[in-house]
Amino acid sequence: MEKIQSFQITDMRIAGFKSYREPTQLVFGNPTVITGGNGQGKTSIADAIAFVVTGLPFFGERGIDRLHNETQPIVSISMTFVDGGGAAHTLSRVRQKNRMTILYDGYEIRQMDLTDMFGEKDVFLSIFNPLYFIEELGEEGKNLLERHLPLITHEAVLAQLSDATRAALEHESLLSPETYLKNKRADIRELEESIIYLRGQKDLADSQGQDWSKTVEGLSARHDALTRTLEKLEAKRFDGLDTKAMEQQLVELSARYDEAARDGSPLDGEIVELERKLAARKAEQYQSPYTQAIAGANAQLTELAARFNRDKQSFQACVPGAPCPTCRRLITEEALAEVRGALEQSSRETIAAGQEQRAQLNELMENDKKAKAVFDQFQADDVAKLEQELAALKAQKTEDSPADGLRSQIQQLTIDLEYGNLNEAEYAQMRECREELRECAADLKAAQAAAEQRPEDFDGKIEAAQERIKELKKLIADVAIYVSERAKLTFSALKMNKVEISLYDVVKSTGERKDVFKFNYAGRRYDRLSLSEKIRAGMEVSELMKRLTGRNYPVFVDNMESVDDLNNVRPTGQVIMAKCVSGAPLAVRPVRPIAAAEQRAA
């Protein structure tokens, strides 16, 4: 159906509608004045015009049955109007029982066809009834306005900004500034959390660096002590001994022994075997059955110490706004005590576990010490027994052969060259000291490398994050200006004489839009206005809806007896005014007839 941009009503025929039982013919002009006492049918005319177009009465309320005349079952309304091109049309609506028939210029149409022609019912009633938009639509009126407000382009908003703000925003996507601001604030929160994390990592790295420095210091002291002990033992080992003479003597004895041993001895085999057993028994080293358990206990103690240090650092860093060391969520004032309590409980449990582990380690070391003492005793007994047996064989062989005597001298001289002035315990200490010194040197080298390792550039990363936060905050401030300017441009389309409508306010500090729906007339709240002021305000809103929708329809002003004038607004279309005159019969008087040329001009 062709859209009706504007029209003016020329006449109407009403029958069976409210107080109009018999067919009644009414003629309209521009303006039209309707007078009469209460109950004479003034408002019913407004209901009839609204009904023939929308199927609903003047205020859009449901319940069509109440529009029927009590004694006439058939409702019939026929309205003749002239459109913006000067063409005359007839729109009729008949309701008989529950069947509704709509005729347009003699052709039956549907309500949805009327919607295409005159717009949705809320648009028509907001123009036709000055009080409808404000008093009936509520939040739906806000949605209706937003649908018809002109689109403010990105370029139009940028044109209102300063050069610096425009340059900052011209390449930003601001289809939804509110979403843009929300995302940028989320970026700031993420950067702030990363700064907290980086500071924690920096403190941890500093602490670990101090720990490595202490480790290097301890290992260096241990290395020096072992070196001094080894030097002392090695100095004592050959003090006062002519090792070259002893080595020469050993060579001579070996030559004499080889010469004497060529003939051999029946006891040589037994002596060799016994010497092998004796050497093997002496060479046996204590193999602790507790080595793995002791190493595991030491590792557990190390891990518990590290855990205690972490809990201690986390407790010191536990302040409102910091991330929780367990779940990484920001700690609130309310949750602070709970988080600190959890860390204290964890520390107590770690200390208890460490004490228990230390007791187990002490017990393992004590058992190891006892086991070594038993091993040493058994070894000493076995060595003494084998030495006695070997001495007896050698004595027997010596009686039989001089080679055995030479061999004994060779063996003793070999032992003297190996042990020197050291006894067996000192010799074992020297060997153990050499092994510990080798291990200590390796540990010291690794600790020095860790202590000298260059730490990560946490300060640089923190500074970069802080700079990015500054950039984002500046961008947010610029977008807040953008939103404010866009709101000004949007509200300019709502500009009226004395009426002000606010669909949303802009929070200056954040740039966020706060939804509102407020009406003011001459600076006063709508709900505090008199009826005459509400009518005048409604007339301005009716003209606003005409301007926004591009539709110029008649306006029906009821209760004109309470209005002195309508000087605050200049109606652009047909105006129908109803005025109560006490005791007077109904009168519909067209002040000026409607001409086709006038309608075209409108």
C-alpha positions in Angstrom: 0.0 0.0 0.0 1.1 3.5 -0.7 2.4 5.4 2.3 0.3 8.3 3.5 2.8 11.0 4.4 0.1 13.6 5.4 -3.6 14.0 5.4 -6.5 16.2 6.8 -9.9 14.9 7.7 -12.8 16.5 5.8 -15.8 14.6 7.2 -16.8 11.5 9.1 -19.9 9.4 9.6 -20.3 7.5 12.9 -23.0 4.9 13.9 -23.2 2.4 16.8 -20.1 3.8 18.4 -20.2 4.7 22.1 -22.8 7.4 22.5 -23.5 7.7 18.7 -26.3 5.2 18.2 -27.8 6.6 15.0 -25.7 7.6 12.0 -24.1 11.0 12.6 -22.3 13.1 10.0 -19.5 15.4 11.1 -17.6 18.0 9.0 -14.0 19.0 9.8 -11.8 22.0 8.8 -8.5 23.3 9.9 -8.8 24.1 12.6 -11.9 22.4 13.9 -13.5 23.3 17.2 -15.7 20.8 19.1 -17.8 22.1 22.0 -20.4 20.6 24.3 -21.1 19.5 27.8 -19.9 16.5 29.6 -21.1 13.2 28.0 -22.0 14.8 24.7 -19.5 12.7 22.7 -16.5 15.0 22.2 -13.8 12.5 23.2 -15.7 9.8 21.4 -14.9 11.6 18.1 -11.2 11.3 19.0 -11.7 7.6 19.8 -13.6 7.1 16.5 -10.7 8.7 14.4 -8.1 6.6 16.2 -10.3 3.5 15.9 -10.8 3.8 12.2 -7.0 4.0 11.6 -5.5 1.7 14.3 -8.4 -0.4 15.5 -7.8 1.1 19.0 -9.3 4.1 20.8 -7.6 7.5 21.5 -5.3 6.2 24.3 -4.6 2.9 22.6 -6.3 0.8 25.4 -7.5 -2.7 24.6 -11.1 -3.9 25.1 -12.9 -3.1 21.9 -16.3 -4.2 23.2 -16.6 -1.1 25.3 -16.6 1.0 22.1 -20.0 -0.5 21.0 -23.2 1.5 21.6 -25.3 -0.3 24.2 -28.3 -0.8 21.9 -26.7 -0.9 18.5 -24.7 -4.1 17.8 -23.1 -2.8 14.6 -20.2 -0.3 14.8 -19.7 1.7 11.6 -17.2 4.5 11.0 -16.4 6.1 7.7 -13.8 8.8 7.5 -13.1 10.9 4.4 -9.7 12.7 4.2 -7.5 14.5 1.7 -3.9 13.3 1.3 -0.8 15.4 0.7 -1.3 15.3 -3.0 -4.9 16.7 -2.7 -6.5 13.3 -3.5 -9.6 12.4 -1.5 -9.9 9.0 0.1 -12.5 7.1 2.2 -11.5 4.8 5.0 -14.3 2.7 6.7 -14.3 0.2 9.5 -17.3 -1.9 10.4 -17.6 -4.4 13.2 -20.5 -6.7 13.4 -20.5 -9.3 16.1 -16.9 -10.5 16.1 -16.1 -9.7 12.5 -14.1 -6.6 11.5 -14.2 -5.3 8.0 -11.9 -2.5 6.7 -12.5 -0.7 3.4 -10.2 1.8 1.7 -11.7 3.6 -1.3 -14.2 0.7 -1.6 -11.6 -2.1 -1.4 -11.3 -4.5 1.6 -7.9 -4.3 3.2 -6.2 -5.6 6.4 -5.0 -3.9 9.5 -1.4 -4.6 8.4 -2.1 -2.7 5.2 -3.2 0.3 7.3 0.1 0.0 9.2 2.0 0.3 6.0 0.0 3.4 5.0 -0.1 5.3 8.3 2.8 3.7 10.2 2.6 1.6 13.4 -0.1 2.5 15.9 2.3 4.1 18.4 3.6 6.5 15.7 0.0 7.5 14.6 -1.3 7.9 18.2 1.8 9.8 19.3 1.0 12.4 16.6 -2.8 12.3 16.9 -3.0 12.3 20.7 -0.6 14.8 22.4 -0.7 13.0 25.7 -0.2 9.5 24.3 3.6 9.4 23.9 4.4 10.7 27.3 1.7 9.1 29.4 1.1 5.8 27.7 4.2 4.5 26.0 6.8 4.9 28.8 10.0 2.9 28.0 8.4 1.9 24.7 8.3 5.5 23.8 12.1 5.7 24.3 12.6 2.8 22.0 10.3 4.4 19.4 12.3 7.6 19.5 15.6 5.8 19.2 14.3 3.9 16.1 13.5 7.2 14.4 16.4 9.4 15.5 18.8 10.2 12.6 22.0 8.2 12.4 25.0 10.2 13.6 28.0 9.2 11.5 31.5 8.6 12.9 32.8 11.4 10.6 30.2 13.9 11.9 31.3 13.3 15.5 35.0 13.5 14.6 34.4 16.9 13.0 33.3 18.3 16.4 36.4 17.2 18.2 39.8 18.9 18.6 42.6 18.1 16.3 44.5 16.0 18.9 41.4 14.0 19.9 40.4 13.5 16.3 43.9 12.3 15.4 43.8 9.8 18.3 40.4 8.4 17.3 40.1 8.6 13.5 41.5 5.1 13.0 39.7 3.5 16.0 36.6 1.4 15.4 33.8 3.1 17.5 30.7 1.4 16.2 29.8 0.8 19.8 31.8 3.2 22.0 30.4 1.6 25.2 31.7 -1.8 24.2 35.0 -0.2 23.1 35.4 1.5 26.6 34.5 -1.8 28.3 37.2 -3.7 26.4 39.8 -1.0 27.0 39.1 -1.0 30.8 39.5 -4.8 30.7 42.9 -4.3 29.0 43.9 -1.9 31.8 42.9 -4.4 34.5 44.8 -7.2 32.7 47.9 -4.9 32.5 47.6 -4.0 36.2 47.4 -7.6 37.1 50.5 -8.4 35.0 52.4 -5.6 36.8 51.5 -7.2 40.1 52.7 -10.5 38.8 55.9 -9.1 37.4 56.7 -7.4 40.7 56.2 -10.7 42.5 58.5 -12.4 40.0 61.1 -9.7 40.4 61.0 -10.1 44.2 61.3 -13.8 43.8 64.2 -13.5 41.4 66.0 -11.1 43.8 65.4 -13.5 46.7 66.7 -16.4 44.7 69.7 -14.4 43.7 70.4 -13.7 47.4 70.0 -17.4 48.2 72.5 -18.4 45.4 75.0 -15.8 46.8 74.7 -17.4 50.2 75.1 -20.8 48.7 78.3 -19.7 46.9 79.6 -18.2 50.1 79.0 -21.4 52.0 80.5 -23.7 49.3 83.6 -21.4 49.1 84.1 -21.7 52.8 83.7 -25.5 52.6 86.1 -25.7 49.6 88.8 -23.7 51.5 88.4 -25.9 54.6 88.7 -29.2 52.7 91.8 -27.8 50.8 93.5 -26.9 54.1 92.8 -30.3 55.6 94.0 -32.1 52.4 97.2 -30.0 52.3 97.9 -30.8 56.0 97.5 -34.5 55.5 99.6 -34.6 52.3 102.3 -32.5 54.1 102.4 -35.1 56.9 102.3 -38.1 54.6 105.9 -37.8 53.3 107.4 -35.5 56.0 111.0 -36.7 56.7 110.8 -39.6 54.3 113.3 -40.2 51.4 110.8 -41.5 48.9 113.4 -41.8 46.2 115.6 -44.0 48.3 112.6 -46.1 49.3 111.7 -46.5 45.7 115.3 -47.5 44.8 115.2 -50.0 47.7 111.9 -51.4 46.4 113.5 -51.9 42.9 116.4 -53.8 44.4 114.2 -56.0 46.6 112.0 -56.8 43.7 115.1 -57.9 41.7 116.3 -60.1 44.5 112.8 -61.5 45.0 112.5 -62.4 41.3 115.8 -64.2 41.5 114.9 -66.1 44.7 111.4 -66.9 43.5 112.5 -68.6 40.3 112.7 -71.8 42.1 109.3 -71.3 43.6 107.7 -72.7 46.8 104.8 -75.0 47.5 103.3 -72.4 49.7 103.3 -69.6 47.1 99.9 -70.5 45.8 98.3 -70.4 49.3 100.1 -67.2 50.1 99.0 -65.5 46.9 95.4 -66.5 47.4 95.5 -65.4 51.1 97.0 -62.1 50.1 94.3 -61.6 47.5 91.6 -62.2 50.0 93.3 -59.9 52.5 93.7 -57.1 49.9 90.1 -57.6 48.8 88.8 -57.4 52.3 90.8 -54.3 53.1 89.6 -52.6 49.9 86.0 -53.2 50.7 84.2 -49.9 51.2 81.1 -49.5 53.4 78.0 -49.5 51.2 75.3 -47.8 53.2 71.8 -49.3 52.8 70.4 -45.9 53.9 71.9 -43.7 51.1 68.8 -43.5 49.0 66.5 -42.9 52.0 68.9 -40.2 53.3 69.0 -38.5 49.9 65.2 -38.6 49.7 64.8 -37.1 53.2 67.3 -34.3 52.3 65.4 -33.6 49.1 62.1 -33.4 51.1 63.7 -31.0 53.6 64.9 -28.8 50.7 61.4 -28.8 49.1 59.7 -28.0 52.5 62.2 -25.1 53.1 61.5 -23.7 49.6 57.7 -24.1 50.2 58.0 -22.3 53.5 60.0 -19.4 51.8 57.3 -19.2 49.1 54.5 -19.0 51.7 56.4 -16.4 53.6 56.9 -14.2 50.5 53.2 -14.7 49.5 52.1 -13.7 53.0 54.3 -10.5 52.9 52.8 -9.7 49.4 49.2 -10.5 50.5 47.5 -7.1 50.4 44.1 -6.0 49.0 44.2 -5.8 45.2 47.1 -8.3 44.9 46.5 -11.6 43.1 45.8 -14.6 45.3 48.9 -17.0 45.2 46.5 -20.0 44.9 43.7 -18.9 42.5 45.3 -15.7 41.0 42.1 -13.7 41.7 42.4 -10.3 43.2 42.2 -10.3 46.9 39.5 -8.1 48.4 39.4 -6.5 51.9 36.8 -9.1 52.9 38.9 -12.0 51.7 42.2 -10.7 53.1 42.0 -12.4 56.5 40.9 -15.7 55.0 43.8 -15.7 52.5 46.4 -14.8 55.2 44.9 -17.4 57.5 45.3 -20.0 54.8 48.9 -19.0 54.2 49.7 -19.1 58.0 48.0 -22.6 58.2 50.1 -23.7 55.2 53.3 -22.4 56.9 52.5 -24.3 60.1 51.8 -27.5 58.2 55.1 -27.0 56.4 57.0 -26.5 59.6 55.4 -29.5 61.2 56.3 -31.6 58.1 59.8 -30.3 58.2 60.3 -31.2 61.8 58.9 -34.7 61.2 61.2 -35.1 58.1 64.2 -33.8 60.1 63.5 -36.5 62.8 63.3 -39.2 60.2 66.6 -38.0 58.7 68.4 -38.0 62.1 67.1 -41.5 62.7 68.4 -42.6 59.3 71.8 -41.1 59.9 72.0 -42.7 63.3 71.2 -46.1 61.9 73.7 -45.5 59.1 76.4 -44.7 61.7 75.6 -47.8 63.6 75.7 -50.0 60.5 79.1 -48.5 59.4 80.5 -49.2 62.9 79.4 -52.9 62.6 80.9 -53.1 59.1 84.2 -51.5 60.3 84.4 -54.0 63.2 83.7 -57.0 61.1 86.3 -55.8 58.5 88.9 -55.2 61.2 88.3 -58.7 62.6 88.5 -60.3 59.2 91.7 -58.4 58.3 93.3 -59.4 61.6 92.4 -63.0 61.1 93.7 -63.1 57.5 96.9 -61.3 58.5 97.5 -63.9 61.2 97.0 -66.7 58.7 99.2 -64.9 56.1 101.9 -64.3 58.7 101.9 -68.0 59.7 102.3 -69.1 56.1 105.0 -66.6 55.4 106.8 -67.6 58.5 106.6 -71.2 57.4 107.7 -70.3 53.8 110.6 -68.2 55.2 111.9 -71.1 57.0 111.7 -73.0 53.7 112.6 -70.1 51.2 114.3 -66.7 51.5 111.9 -65.3 48.7 109.1 -65.1 51.2 111.1 -62.8 53.4 111.9 -60.6 50.5 108.3 -60.5 49.5 107.3 -59.4 53.0 109.8 -56.6 52.8 108.5 -55.5 49.4 105.0 -55.5 50.7 105.8 -53.5 53.7 107.9 -51.0 51.7 105.0 -50.6 49.2 102.7 -49.9 52.1 105.1 -47.3 53.5 105.4 -45.6 50.1 101.6 -45.4 49.9 100.7 -44.4 53.5 103.9 -42.7 54.4 103.5 -41.2 57.9 99.8 -41.6 57.9 98.0 -44.2 59.8 95.1 -46.1 58.3 92.4 -43.6 59.6 94.4 -40.6 58.3 94.9 -42.2 54.9 91.2 -42.9 54.6 90.5 -39.3 55.7 92.8 -38.0 52.9 91.1 -40.1 50.3 87.6 -39.0 51.5 88.8 -35.4 51.6 89.9 -35.6 48.0 86.5 -36.9 46.9 84.6 -34.3 48.9 86.8 -31.6 47.5 86.1 -32.7 43.9 82.3 -32.7 44.5 82.4 -29.4 46.3 84.4 -27.8 43.4 81.7 -29.0 41.0 78.8 -27.7 43.2 80.6 -24.3 43.7 81.1 -23.9 39.9 77.3 -24.6 39.3 76.3 -22.2 42.1 78.6 -19.4 40.8 77.1 -19.8 37.3 73.5 -19.5 38.8 74.4 -16.5 40.9 76.0 -14.7 37.9 73.1 -15.5 35.6 71.5 -12.2 34.4 67.9 -11.9 35.7 65.0 -11.2 33.4 64.3 -7.5 32.7 61.2 -7.2 35.0 61.7 -3.4 35.4 61.5 -2.9 31.6 58.4 -5.0 31.3 56.7 -3.2 34.2 57.6 0.2 32.7 56.2 -0.9 29.3 53.0 -2.0 30.9 52.7 1.3 32.8 53.2 3.2 29.6 50.5 1.2 27.9 48.1 1.9 30.7 48.8 5.6 30.3 48.0 5.3 26.6 44.8 3.4 27.2 43.6 5.9 29.8 44.3 8.8 27.4 42.4 6.9 24.7 39.5 6.3 27.2 39.4 10.0 28.0 39.3 10.8 24.3 36.4 8.3 23.7 34.5 9.9 26.6 34.7 13.2 24.8 33.6 11.4 21.6 30.6 9.9 23.3 29.7 13.3 24.8 29.8 15.0 21.4 27.8 12.2 19.8 25.2 12.6 22.5 25.0 16.4 21.8 24.4 15.7 18.1 21.8 13.0 18.9 19.9 15.3 21.3 20.0 18.1 18.8 17.4 16.1 16.8 15.1 16.2 19.9 15.3 20.0 20.3 11.9 21.5 21.0 10.7 24.9 22.2 10.1 24.3 25.9 10.2 20.5 26.2 13.4 18.6 26.9 13.7 14.8 26.5 16.7 12.9 27.8 17.1 9.3 26.6 20.5 8.8 28.3 23.1 10.8 30.2 26.8 10.5 29.6 29.0 10.0 32.7 31.8 12.6 32.2 34.4 10.7 34.2 34.1 7.5 32.3 32.3 8.3 29.0 29.7 5.5 29.7 26.1 6.0 28.8 23.5 5.8 31.5 20.0 5.1 30.2 17.3 7.5 31.4 13.9 8.6 30.0 13.0 12.1 31.4 10.6 14.8 30.3 10.9 18.4 31.4 8.7 21.4 30.3 10.1 24.9 30.9 12.6 23.3 33.3 10.0 21.4 35.4 9.4 17.7 35.7 6.4 16.5 33.6 4.8 14.7 36.5 4.5 18.1 38.4 2.8 20.0 35.5 -0.8 21.1 35.4 -3.1 19.7 32.7 -2.7 22.8 30.5 1.1 22.5 30.7 0.9 18.8 29.9 -1.2 19.5 26.8 1.2 22.2 25.6 4.1 19.8 26.2 2.3 17.1 24.4 1.8 19.3 21.4 5.5 19.9 21.1 6.1 16.1 21.3 3.5 15.5 18.6 5.3 18.0 16.3 8.6 16.2 17.2 7.2 12.9 16.1 6.0 14.5 12.8 9.5 15.7 12.2 11.2 12.5 13.0 8.9 10.2 11.1 8.1 12.5 8.2 4.4 12.0 8.7 2.0 15.0 9.1 -1.2 13.8 10.6 -4.1 15.6 12.4 -3.8 16.4 16.1 -6.7 16.1 18.5 -6.5 18.3 21.5 -8.9 17.4 24.2 -9.8 19.5 27.3 -9.0 22.8 25.6 -11.1 24.6 28.2 -8.1 24.3 30.5 -5.6 25.7 28.0 -5.3 29.5 27.5 -3.2 29.2 24.4 -0.8 27.1 22.4 1.8 29.8 21.7 4.6 27.5 22.6 4.1 25.5 19.4 3.0 26.1 15.9 1.1 23.1 14.6 2.1 22.1 11.1 -1.1 20.1 10.2 -4.8 19.9 11.0 -5.8 20.7 14.6 -9.0 19.5 16.1 -9.8 21.0 19.5 -12.4 19.8 22.0 -13.7 22.2 24.6 -16.2 21.5 27.4 -19.1 24.0 27.6 -21.3 23.3 30.5 -24.8 22.2 29.5 -24.3 22.9 25.8 -25.2 20.4 23.1 -22.4 18.8 20.8 -21.3 21.1 18.1 -18.5 20.4 15.5 -17.5 23.6 13.8 -14.9 23.8 11.1 -13.3 27.2 11.6 -11.8 27.2 8.1 -12.7 24.6 5.4 -10.0 22.4 4.0 -8.9 23.1 0.4 -6.9 20.7 -1.7 -4.3 23.4 -2.4 -3.9 24.0 1.4 -3.4 20.3 2.0 -0.7 20.1 -0.7 1.1 23.1 0.9 1.0 21.3 4.3 
